[in-house]
Amino acid sequence: MDYLTNKTCPRVQSTRELSLFDQSSGNLFVVHTIGWITASLFTFLSCMLTFWLMYQHIKHYTKPEEQRLIVRLLMMVPVYTVFDLLSSFFLKQSVYFTTIRDAYQAASVLAFFNLLLEYLGSSESIRIIKFSRISSTPAPFPFCCFTFNPSKHRILLQGLKLGVLQYVFILYLTIFVAVILQFLGIYCKESWSIYFPQIHLVLVQTISSLTANFCLNFFFQAVKEDLARYQLVLKDICINWALFFVTYQEHALAIAVFAGLIKPNDYLTADSISTSIQSVLVAIEFFFISILQLRAFSAKEYILTTGTSIDNSIPYTTLEVLLDALNPIDTINDLIYVVGFIFVHIILRRPEPVQPSHKVRRLSSVRSSSISLPMRRTGTDSDIIPMISIVDLSDNGKTDDNKYGNVSKME
């Protein structure tokens, strides 16, 4: 147990630098060259498949409220694979690449949950009503022997979203703390001793991640039958594999390094070898994820047929769609909400803060344009004048009683 109570940071450094162009290391050079080539090849293939699928959504960007979240999720593949590949090429700077990667991971978890919410309903009131009508459902693993009834828990939906949001907040907070401690030289990535910050930060991240994963699966289990037409099972496999399993895999490799199962050599530290192994594994795994995504996030349902009511005469440019999809304002609003909920509602016991709407004024809010012609009576039965009003379709055509209560009002 000395490795858990060691008060000295093992500043392990390689005696020589391993270069892609230096063949003096013999078999080690061959092994790492094969690893670099393998990771690069699978990264390229997975990125090409993902970019093609993203292009299909950009070309047929007809439901922005859903597709902006899908594009954001698809971006997870190039972000993860490219930054992991860069970590294996630039081992000394790997901490900065993994920081960017982990930051996007948190946003992707929230994007998937918001996508499920968008499928469920266009507004918070509709979602709560639909969720409260769901009958008894089996709980997710490891509580699959129990059942739960969403209709008996009025604030269950808000609680599940809070469970996902806490992961985003905690991950960003721990990443920020880790970067500061690394800059100050006291983080000690090489040690899992209780006297250094890494084990505590990873433990907090893991507990938070397991909580978010459980809340995500809890919600998924409840709505998967009602939303079966959205290929939720395939989507869930992609997200859980990409965002949670890969993270736990990285932690397992880090523990293997600390336990001495991965040995250093003259050219690479054990931590650098672990980073290289993770890079190759991630590249291969995300290649298969990118194949699954072709079916799970297919753009076919968004392709408009002739005679549709949505005006597609002025298509969005690729840059406009990417800016719309990667606009972080909804994530920022959600983070502000969870901070307010914790400190204002729970700690200070004040009224719950108002949850911000995701329908911010952005590209998707302006594109609309089905024209309805309700009739306005002017006096006699024969004197009826059509009254033109614009109906906003940014909610993907879903019914909202509040919205259609006054059809003459422009959203």
Sine and cosine of phi, psi and omega as CSV:
sin_phi,cos_phi,sin_psi,cos_psi,sin_omega,cos_omega
0.00,0.00,0.13,0.99,-0.03,-1.00
-0.88,0.47,-0.51,0.86,-0.05,-1.00
-0.93,0.36,-0.28,0.96,0.05,-1.00
-1.00,-0.02,-0.27,0.96,-0.06,-1.00
-0.86,-0.51,0.17,0.98,0.00,-1.00
-0.94,0.33,0.81,-0.59,-0.04,-1.00
-1.00,-0.04,0.01,1.00,-0.02,-1.00
-0.94,-0.33,0.76,-0.64,0.03,-1.00
-0.98,0.21,0.86,-0.51,0.00,-1.00
-0.97,0.26,1.00,-0.07,-0.02,-1.00
-0.97,0.24,0.97,0.24,-0.05,-1.00
-0.99,0.13,0.80,-0.59,0.04,-1.00
-0.75,-0.66,0.52,-0.85,0.06,-1.00
-0.97,0.23,0.54,-0.84,-0.01,-1.00
-0.98,0.21,-0.37,0.93,0.00,-1.00
-0.66,-0.75,0.37,-0.93,0.03,-1.00
-1.00,-0.05,0.71,-0.70,0.06,-1.00
-1.00,-0.04,0.83,-0.56,-0.02,-1.00
-0.89,-0.46,0.50,-0.86,0.04,-1.00
-0.90,0.44,-0.37,0.93,-0.06,-1.00
-0.96,-0.28,0.08,1.00,-0.01,-1.00
-0.97,-0.23,0.94,-0.35,-0.07,-1.00
-1.00,-0.10,0.12,0.99,-0.06,-1.00
-0.95,0.32,-0.25,0.97,-0.03,-1.00
-1.00,0.08,0.03,1.00,0.12,-0.99
0.91,0.42,-0.82,-0.57,-0.07,-1.00
-0.88,0.48,-0.56,0.83,0.02,-1.00
-0.88,0.48,-0.64,0.77,0.05,-1.00
-0.88,0.47,-0.68,0.73,-0.01,-1.00
-0.89,0.45,-0.72,0.69,-0.03,-1.00
-0.88,0.47,-0.73,0.68,-0.03,-1.00
-0.95,0.31,-0.52,0.86,0.08,-1.00
-0.91,0.42,-0.68,0.73,0.06,-1.00
-0.88,0.48,-0.66,0.75,0.03,-1.00
-0.89,0.45,-0.71,0.70,0.02,-1.00
-0.89,0.46,-0.70,0.71,-0.01,-1.00
-0.91,0.42,-0.68,0.73,0.01,-1.00
-0.88,0.47,-0.74,0.67,0.00,-1.00
-0.89,0.46,-0.66,0.75,-0.01,-1.00
-0.90,0.43,-0.67,0.74,-0.02,-1.00
-0.90,0.43,-0.76,0.65,-0.03,-1.00
-0.94,0.35,-0.53,0.85,0.09,-1.00
-0.89,0.45,-0.70,0.71,0.02,-1.00
-0.88,0.48,-0.72,0.69,-0.04,-1.00
-0.91,0.42,-0.70,0.71,-0.01,-1.00
-0.91,0.41,-0.60,0.80,0.03,-1.00
-0.92,0.39,-0.65,0.76,0.01,-1.00
-0.90,0.44,-0.70,0.71,0.03,-1.00
-0.89,0.46,-0.66,0.75,-0.02,-1.00
-0.93,0.36,-0.68,0.73,0.01,-1.00
-0.90,0.44,-0.58,0.81,0.05,-1.00
-0.90,0.43,-0.69,0.72,0.01,-1.00
-0.92,0.39,-0.63,0.78,0.06,-1.00
-0.88,0.47,-0.64,0.77,0.02,-1.00
-0.88,0.47,-0.61,0.79,0.03,-1.00
-0.89,0.45,-0.64,0.77,0.03,-1.00
-0.95,0.33,-0.60,0.80,0.03,-1.00
-0.91,0.41,-0.65,0.76,0.00,-1.00
-0.91,0.41,-0.57,0.82,-0.03,-1.00
-0.87,-0.49,0.85,0.53,-0.07,-1.00
-1.00,0.10,0.96,0.28,-0.14,-0.99
-0.98,-0.21,-0.30,0.95,0.05,-1.00
-0.78,-0.62,0.97,0.24,-0.12,-0.99
-0.82,0.57,-0.59,0.81,-0.05,-1.00
-0.88,0.47,-0.54,0.84,0.04,-1.00
-1.00,0.00,-0.72,0.70,-0.17,-0.99
-0.95,0.32,-0.46,0.89,0.06,-1.00
-0.90,0.44,-0.58,0.82,0.04,-1.00
-0.96,0.28,-0.58,0.81,0.04,-1.00
-0.91,0.41,-0.71,0.70,0.03,-1.00
-0.87,0.48,-0.64,0.77,0.03,-1.00
-0.89,0.46,-0.63,0.78,0.04,-1.00
-0.94,0.34,-0.62,0.78,0.01,-1.00
-0.91,0.42,-0.55,0.84,0.02,-1.00
-0.89,0.46,-0.30,0.95,0.02,-1.00
-0.86,0.51,-0.57,0.82,-0.04,-1.00
-0.91,0.42,-0.83,0.56,0.03,-1.00
-0.90,0.44,-0.60,0.80,0.01,-1.00
-0.89,0.46,-0.74,0.67,-0.04,-1.00
-0.91,0.41,-0.77,0.64,-0.10,-0.99
-0.94,0.35,-0.67,0.74,-0.04,-1.00
-0.92,0.39,-0.71,0.70,-0.03,-1.00
-0.95,0.31,-0.50,0.86,0.11,-0.99
-0.94,0.35,-0.60,0.80,0.05,-1.00
-0.91,0.41,-0.67,0.74,0.05,-1.00
-0.89,0.46,-0.56,0.83,0.04,-1.00
-0.89,0.45,-0.58,0.81,0.00,-1.00
-0.97,0.23,-0.44,0.90,0.04,-1.00
-0.99,0.17,-0.65,0.76,-0.04,-1.00
-0.90,-0.44,0.98,0.20,-0.16,-0.99
-0.89,0.45,-0.61,0.80,-0.04,-1.00
-0.94,0.35,-0.44,0.90,-0.01,-1.00
-0.98,-0.18,0.20,0.98,-0.12,-0.99
-0.88,0.48,-0.50,0.87,-0.04,-1.00
-0.88,0.48,-0.55,0.83,-0.02,-1.00
-0.97,0.25,-0.60,0.80,0.04,-1.00
-0.93,0.38,-0.67,0.74,0.01,-1.00
-0.92,0.38,-0.48,0.88,0.06,-1.00
-0.90,0.43,-0.73,0.69,0.04,-1.00
-0.89,0.46,-0.68,0.73,0.00,-1.00
-0.87,0.49,-0.73,0.69,-0.03,-1.00
-0.92,0.39,-0.57,0.82,0.03,-1.00
-0.89,0.45,-0.64,0.76,0.02,-1.00
-0.95,0.30,-0.51,0.86,0.03,-1.00
-0.86,0.51,-0.70,0.71,-0.01,-1.00
-0.88,0.48,-0.68,0.73,0.02,-1.00
-0.90,0.44,-0.55,0.84,-0.01,-1.00
-0.94,0.34,-0.63,0.78,0.05,-1.00
-0.86,0.50,-0.72,0.69,0.01,-1.00
-0.91,0.41,-0.61,0.79,0.01,-1.00
-0.89,0.46,-0.64,0.76,0.00,-1.00
-0.92,0.40,-0.67,0.74,0.03,-1.00
-0.90,0.43,-0.67,0.74,0.02,-1.00
-0.92,0.40,-0.52,0.85,0.06,-1.00
-0.91,0.41,-0.67,0.74,0.06,-1.00
-0.89,0.46,-0.64,0.77,0.05,-1.00
-0.90,0.44,-0.64,0.77,0.00,-1.00
-0.91,0.41,-0.63,0.78,0.08,-1.00
-0.89,0.46,-0.60,0.80,-0.06,-1.00
-0.94,0.33,-0.62,0.79,-0.01,-1.00
-0.07,-1.00,0.32,-0.95,-0.09,-1.00
-1.00,0.07,-0.23,0.97,0.00,-1.00
-0.65,-0.76,0.29,-0.96,-0.05,-1.00
-0.89,0.45,-0.62,0.78,-0.02,-1.00
-0.91,0.42,-0.66,0.75,0.02,-1.00
-0.91,0.42,-0.67,0.75,-0.01,-1.00
-0.89,0.46,-0.69,0.73,-0.02,-1.00
-0.90,0.44,-0.66,0.75,0.01,-1.00
-0.90,0.44,-0.74,0.67,-0.01,-1.00
-0.90,0.43,-0.66,0.75,-0.03,-1.00
-0.92,0.39,-0.57,0.82,-0.02,-1.00
-0.96,0.28,-0.22,0.97,0.02,-1.00
-1.00,-0.03,-0.07,1.00,-0.01,-1.00
-0.96,0.27,0.75,-0.67,-0.04,-1.00
-0.98,0.20,-0.10,-1.00,-0.04,-1.00
-0.83,0.55,0.75,-0.66,-0.10,-0.99
-0.74,-0.68,0.62,-0.79,0.06,-1.00
-0.90,0.44,0.63,-0.78,0.05,-1.00
-0.97,0.25,0.45,-0.89,0.01,-1.00
-0.95,0.30,0.20,-0.98,0.05,-1.00
-0.86,0.51,0.66,-0.75,0.15,0.99
-0.99,-0.11,0.29,0.96,-0.02,-1.00
-0.96,-0.29,0.53,0.85,-0.11,-0.99
-0.93,0.38,-0.22,0.97,0.04,-1.00
-0.98,0.19,-0.20,0.98,-0.02,-1.00
-0.96,-0.28,0.32,-0.95,0.08,-1.00
-0.84,-0.54,0.38,-0.93,0.05,-1.00
-0.68,-0.73,0.44,-0.90,-0.04,-1.00
-0.85,-0.52,0.98,-0.20,-0.04,-1.00
-0.85,0.53,-0.46,0.89,-0.06,-1.00
-0.93,0.38,-0.29,0.96,-0.02,-1.00
-1.00,-0.08,0.00,1.00,-0.05,-1.00
-0.81,-0.59,0.98,-0.21,-0.14,-0.99
-0.90,0.43,-0.59,0.81,-0.09,-1.00
-0.96,-0.30,0.34,0.94,-0.05,-1.00
-0.89,0.46,-0.67,0.74,-0.03,-1.00
-0.89,0.46,-0.70,0.71,0.04,-1.00
-0.90,0.44,-0.60,0.80,0.02,-1.00
-0.91,0.42,-0.63,0.78,0.02,-1.00
-0.92,0.40,-0.66,0.76,0.02,-1.00
-0.91,0.41,-0.61,0.79,0.05,-1.00
-0.89,0.45,-0.59,0.81,0.04,-1.00
-0.90,0.43,-0.54,0.84,0.06,-1.00
-0.98,0.20,-0.66,0.75,-0.04,-1.00
-0.91,0.42,-0.55,0.84,0.00,-1.00
-0.89,0.46,-0.53,0.85,0.02,-1.00
-0.92,0.40,-0.68,0.73,0.03,-1.00
-0.87,0.48,-0.73,0.69,-0.02,-1.00
-0.89,0.45,-0.74,0.67,-0.05,-1.00
-0.93,0.38,-0.63,0.78,0.00,-1.00
-0.90,0.44,-0.71,0.71,0.04,-1.00
-0.89,0.45,-0.64,0.77,-0.02,-1.00
-0.91,0.40,-0.72,0.70,-0.02,-1.00
-0.94,0.35,-0.56,0.83,0.08,-1.00
-0.89,0.46,-0.71,0.71,0.01,-1.00
-0.88,0.48,-0.70,0.72,0.02,-1.00
-0.89,0.45,-0.68,0.73,-0.02,-1.00
-0.89,0.45,-0.67,0.75,0.00,-1.00
-0.90,0.43,-0.68,0.74,0.03,-1.00
-0.89,0.45,-0.71,0.71,0.00,-1.00
-0.92,0.40,-0.58,0.81,0.06,-1.00
-0.91,0.41,-0.65,0.76,0.02,-1.00
-0.90,0.44,-0.58,0.81,0.00,-1.00
-0.99,0.15,-0.14,0.99,0.05,-1.00
0.99,0.16,0.35,0.94,-0.03,-1.00
-0.87,-0.49,0.13,0.99,-0.03,-1.00
-0.97,0.26,-0.72,0.69,0.02,-1.00
0.84,0.54,0.97,0.25,0.00,-1.00
-0.89,0.45,-0.42,0.91,-0.06,-1.00
-0.97,0.24,-0.18,0.98,-0.10,-0.99
-0.87,-0.49,0.64,-0.76,0.12,-0.99
-0.94,-0.33,0.40,0.92,0.03,-1.00
-0.94,0.35,0.50,-0.86,0.00,-1.00
-0.94,0.35,-0.18,0.98,0.01,-1.00
-1.00,0.03,0.00,1.00,0.04,-1.00
-0.84,-0.54,0.43,-0.90,-0.18,-0.98
-0.93,0.37,-0.44,0.90,-0.20,-0.98
-0.84,0.54,-0.74,0.67,-0.07,-1.00
-0.89,0.46,-0.57,0.82,0.00,-1.00
-0.95,0.30,-0.68,0.74,0.01,-1.00
-0.91,0.40,-0.68,0.73,0.01,-1.00
-0.91,0.42,-0.62,0.79,0.03,-1.00
-0.89,0.45,-0.69,0.72,0.04,-1.00
-0.89,0.45,-0.70,0.71,0.03,-1.00
-0.88,0.48,-0.67,0.75,-0.04,-1.00
-0.92,0.40,-0.71,0.71,0.03,-1.00
-0.88,0.47,-0.70,0.72,0.02,-1.00
-0.89,0.45,-0.66,0.75,0.01,-1.00
-0.90,0.43,-0.69,0.72,0.02,-1.00
-0.90,0.44,-0.62,0.79,0.04,-1.00
-0.90,0.43,-0.73,0.69,0.01,-1.00
-0.90,0.44,-0.66,0.75,0.02,-1.00
-0.89,0.46,-0.65,0.76,0.02,-1.00
-0.91,0.42,-0.71,0.70,0.01,-1.00
-0.89,0.46,-0.65,0.76,0.02,-1.00
-0.89,0.45,-0.73,0.69,0.01,-1.00
-0.94,0.35,-0.53,0.85,0.06,-1.00
-0.87,0.49,-0.76,0.65,0.01,-1.00
-0.92,0.40,-0.67,0.74,0.01,-1.00
-0.87,0.50,-0.68,0.74,-0.01,-1.00
-0.88,0.47,-0.58,0.82,-0.05,-1.00
-0.97,0.26,-0.58,0.81,-0.14,-0.99
-0.97,-0.26,-0.07,1.00,-0.15,-0.99
-0.89,0.46,-0.53,0.85,0.01,-1.00
-0.96,0.26,-0.67,0.74,0.01,-1.00
-0.93,0.37,-0.47,0.88,-0.04,-1.00
-0.93,-0.37,0.52,0.86,-0.09,-1.00
-0.87,0.49,-0.49,0.87,-0.06,-1.00
-0.94,0.34,-0.17,0.99,-0.02,-1.00
-1.00,-0.07,0.23,0.97,0.02,-1.00
0.82,0.57,0.73,0.68,-0.10,-0.99
-0.92,0.40,-0.54,0.84,-0.03,-1.00
-0.89,0.45,-0.72,0.70,0.03,-1.00
-0.90,0.43,-0.66,0.76,0.04,-1.00
-0.88,0.48,-0.68,0.74,-0.01,-1.00
-0.91,0.42,-0.63,0.78,0.05,-1.00
-0.88,0.47,-0.72,0.69,-0.01,-1.00
-0.86,0.51,-0.73,0.68,-0.09,-1.00
-0.94,0.34,-0.72,0.70,-0.01,-1.00
-0.91,0.42,-0.62,0.79,0.02,-1.00
-0.92,0.40,-0.74,0.67,-0.11,-0.99
-0.96,0.28,-0.65,0.76,-0.18,-0.98
-0.99,-0.14,-0.46,0.89,-0.07,-1.00
-0.93,-0.36,-0.77,0.63,-0.03,-1.00
-0.88,0.48,-0.68,0.74,-0.01,-1.00
-0.89,0.45,-0.60,0.80,0.03,-1.00
-0.91,0.41,-0.71,0.70,0.02,-1.00
-0.91,0.42,-0.56,0.83,0.06,-1.00
-0.89,0.47,-0.66,0.75,0.03,-1.00
-0.90,0.43,-0.66,0.75,0.04,-1.00
-0.90,0.44,-0.62,0.79,0.01,-1.00
-0.89,0.45,-0.65,0.76,0.05,-1.00
-0.91,0.41,-0.62,0.78,0.02,-1.00
-0.90,0.43,-0.64,0.77,0.04,-1.00
-0.92,0.39,-0.60,0.80,0.04,-1.00
-0.89,0.46,-0.61,0.80,0.06,-1.00
-0.90,0.44,-0.74,0.67,-0.06,-1.00
-0.92,0.38,-0.52,0.86,0.01,-1.00
-0.99,0.16,-0.07,1.00,0.04,-1.00
1.00,0.08,0.18,0.98,0.01,-1.00
-0.97,0.25,-0.43,0.90,0.09,-1.00
-0.94,-0.33,0.88,-0.48,-0.12,-0.99
-0.99,-0.12,0.60,-0.80,0.09,-1.00
-0.98,0.20,0.19,-0.98,0.09,-1.00
-0.66,-0.75,-0.17,-0.99,-0.06,-1.00
-0.92,0.38,-0.35,0.94,-0.11,-0.99
-0.96,-0.28,-0.52,0.85,-0.11,-0.99
-0.74,-0.67,0.62,-0.78,0.15,-0.99
-0.97,0.22,0.26,-0.97,0.02,-1.00
-0.89,0.47,-0.59,0.81,0.02,-1.00
-0.92,0.40,-0.61,0.79,0.04,-1.00
-0.92,0.38,-0.62,0.79,0.05,-1.00
-0.90,0.43,-0.66,0.75,0.05,-1.00
-0.87,0.49,-0.68,0.73,0.03,-1.00
-0.88,0.48,-0.66,0.75,0.00,-1.00
-0.92,0.39,-0.67,0.75,0.03,-1.00
-0.89,0.46,-0.70,0.71,0.02,-1.00
-0.88,0.48,-0.63,0.78,0.00,-1.00
-0.88,0.47,-0.70,0.71,0.00,-1.00
-0.92,0.40,-0.71,0.70,-0.01,-1.00
-0.88,0.47,-0.70,0.72,0.00,-1.00
-0.89,0.46,-0.68,0.73,0.00,-1.00
-0.87,0.50,-0.70,0.72,0.00,-1.00
-0.93,0.36,-0.70,0.71,-0.03,-1.00
-0.90,0.43,-0.66,0.75,-0.02,-1.00
-0.95,0.31,-0.36,0.93,0.12,-0.99
-0.90,0.44,-0.70,0.71,0.03,-1.00
-0.94,0.33,-0.56,0.83,0.08,-1.00
-0.89,0.45,-0.66,0.75,0.00,-1.00
-0.90,0.44,-0.51,0.86,0.07,-1.00
-0.94,0.34,-0.70,0.72,0.03,-1.00
-0.88,0.48,-0.58,0.81,-0.02,-1.00
-0.89,0.45,-0.48,0.87,0.00,-1.00
-0.85,0.53,-0.54,0.84,0.04,-1.00
-1.00,-0.04,-0.68,0.73,-0.09,-1.00
-0.91,0.41,-0.63,0.77,-0.04,-1.00
-0.90,-0.44,0.64,0.77,-0.03,-1.00
-0.85,0.52,0.57,-0.82,0.00,-1.00
-1.00,-0.06,0.05,1.00,-0.09,-1.00
-0.87,0.50,-0.64,0.77,-0.05,-1.00
-0.94,0.34,-0.21,0.98,-0.01,-1.00
-0.99,-0.16,-0.04,1.00,0.02,-1.00
-0.98,0.20,0.85,-0.53,-0.05,-1.00
-0.98,0.18,0.64,-0.77,0.07,-1.00
-1.00,-0.07,0.21,-0.98,-0.01,-1.00
-0.89,0.46,0.70,-0.72,0.04,-1.00
1.00,-0.06,0.09,1.00,0.01,-1.00
-0.92,0.39,0.38,-0.92,-0.06,-1.00
-1.00,0.05,-0.12,0.99,-0.02,-1.00
-1.00,-0.01,0.76,-0.65,-0.02,-1.00
-0.97,0.24,0.92,-0.40,-0.01,-1.00
-0.90,-0.44,0.39,0.92,-0.07,-1.00
-0.95,0.30,-0.41,0.91,0.03,-1.00
-0.88,-0.47,1.00,0.06,-0.06,-1.00
-0.93,0.36,0.43,-0.90,0.05,-1.00
-0.96,0.28,0.52,-0.86,0.10,-0.99
-0.99,0.15,0.29,-0.96,0.01,-1.00
-0.86,0.52,-0.68,0.74,-0.02,-1.00
-0.90,0.44,-0.66,0.75,0.00,-1.00
-0.88,0.47,-0.69,0.73,-0.01,-1.00
-0.91,0.41,-0.69,0.73,0.00,-1.00
-0.90,0.44,-0.66,0.75,0.04,-1.00
-0.91,0.42,-0.60,0.80,0.04,-1.00
-0.92,0.39,-0.71,0.71,-0.05,-1.00
-0.93,0.36,-0.61,0.79,-0.08,-1.00
-1.00,-0.08,0.12,0.99,0.06,-1.00
-0.89,0.46,0.90,-0.43,-0.13,-0.99
-0.99,0.10,0.11,0.99,-0.14,-0.99
-0.88,0.47,-0.59,0.81,0.00,-1.00
-0.94,0.35,-0.61,0.79,0.06,-1.00
-0.91,0.42,-0.66,0.75,0.03,-1.00
-0.89,0.45,-0.69,0.72,0.03,-1.00
-0.87,0.50,-0.66,0.75,0.01,-1.00
-0.91,0.42,-0.65,0.76,0.02,-1.00
-0.91,0.42,-0.65,0.76,0.05,-1.00
-0.88,0.48,-0.64,0.77,0.00,-1.00
-0.90,0.44,-0.72,0.69,-0.06,-1.00
-0.93,0.37,-0.59,0.81,0.07,-1.00
-0.91,0.42,-0.70,0.72,0.04,-1.00
-0.89,0.45,-0.63,0.78,-0.01,-1.00
-0.90,0.44,-0.69,0.72,-0.05,-1.00
-0.93,0.36,-0.76,0.65,-0.13,-0.99
-1.00,0.09,-0.56,0.83,-0.05,-1.00
-1.00,0.05,-0.76,0.65,-0.12,-0.99
-0.99,0.13,-0.71,0.70,-0.09,-1.00
-0.99,0.12,-0.76,0.65,-0.08,-1.00
-0.98,0.19,-0.77,0.64,-0.06,-1.00
-1.00,0.05,-0.12,0.99,0.04,-1.00
0.86,0.50,0.58,0.81,0.05,-1.00
-0.99,-0.17,0.17,-0.99,-0.03,-1.00
-0.83,0.55,0.55,-0.84,-0.02,-1.00
-0.88,0.48,0.73,-0.69,0.02,-1.00
-0.91,0.42,0.47,-0.88,0.01,-1.00
-0.95,0.33,0.76,-0.65,0.00,-1.00
-0.97,0.23,0.80,-0.60,-0.04,-1.00
-0.92,0.39,0.53,-0.85,0.04,-1.00
-0.99,0.17,0.53,-0.85,0.04,-1.00
-1.00,0.10,-0.16,0.99,-0.02,-1.00
-0.99,0.11,0.91,0.42,0.03,-1.00
-0.96,0.27,0.28,-0.96,-0.02,-1.00
-0.98,0.21,0.99,-0.15,0.00,-1.00
-0.61,-0.79,-0.22,-0.97,-0.10,-1.00
-0.81,0.59,-0.71,0.70,-0.10,-0.99
-0.93,0.38,-0.38,0.92,-0.03,-1.00
-0.97,0.25,-0.40,0.92,-0.09,-1.00
-1.00,-0.01,-0.42,0.91,-0.06,-1.00
-1.00,0.04,0.89,-0.46,-0.02,-1.00
-0.44,-0.90,-0.35,-0.94,0.38,-0.93
0.71,-0.71,0.54,0.84,0.20,-0.98
-1.00,0.06,0.71,-0.70,-0.05,-1.00
-0.98,-0.21,0.83,-0.56,0.05,-1.00
-0.95,-0.31,0.44,-0.90,-0.08,-1.00
-0.81,-0.59,0.94,0.34,0.11,-0.99
-0.93,0.37,0.42,-0.91,-0.09,-1.00
-0.98,-0.18,0.67,-0.74,0.03,-1.00
-0.92,-0.39,0.83,-0.56,-0.03,-1.00
-0.99,0.14,0.73,-0.68,-0.03,-1.00
-0.95,-0.32,-0.17,0.99,-0.01,-1.00
0.16,-0.99,-0.95,0.32,-0.03,-1.00
-0.98,-0.21,0.20,-0.98,-0.01,-1.00
-0.90,0.43,-0.49,0.87,-0.05,-1.00
-1.00,0.05,-0.16,0.99,-0.07,-1.00
-0.96,-0.28,0.99,0.13,-0.03,-1.00
-0.87,-0.50,0.80,-0.60,-0.06,-1.00
-0.94,-0.35,0.78,-0.63,0.06,-1.00
-0.92,0.40,0.70,-0.72,-0.01,-1.00
-0.91,-0.40,0.89,-0.46,-0.06,-1.00
-0.99,0.12,0.74,-0.67,0.10,-0.99
-0.66,-0.75,0.48,-0.88,0.01,-1.00
-0.99,-0.14,0.80,-0.60,0.03,-1.00
-0.97,-0.25,0.86,-0.50,-0.02,-1.00
-0.95,0.33,0.81,-0.58,0.01,-1.00
-0.97,-0.23,0.34,0.94,-0.01,-1.00
-0.93,0.36,-0.18,0.98,0.06,-1.00
-0.99,-0.11,0.33,0.94,0.10,-0.99
0.92,0.40,0.46,0.89,0.07,-1.00
0.98,0.22,0.23,0.97,-0.02,-1.00
-0.99,0.12,0.47,-0.88,-0.08,-1.00
-0.99,0.17,0.73,-0.68,0.08,-1.00
-0.71,-0.71,0.91,-0.42,-0.08,-1.00
-0.86,0.51,-0.60,0.80,-0.01,-1.00
-0.91,0.41,-0.62,0.79,-0.07,-1.00
-0.92,0.38,-0.69,0.72,-0.13,-0.99
-1.00,-0.06,0.19,0.98,0.08,-1.00
-0.92,0.39,-0.51,0.86,0.02,-1.00
-0.70,-0.71,1.00,-0.04,-0.13,-0.99
-0.95,0.33,-0.29,0.96,-0.01,-1.00
-0.99,0.13,-0.10,1.00,-0.02,-1.00
-1.00,-0.04,0.79,-0.62,0.04,-1.00
-0.99,0.16,0.76,-0.65,0.01,-1.00
-0.91,0.42,0.00,0.00,0.00,0.00
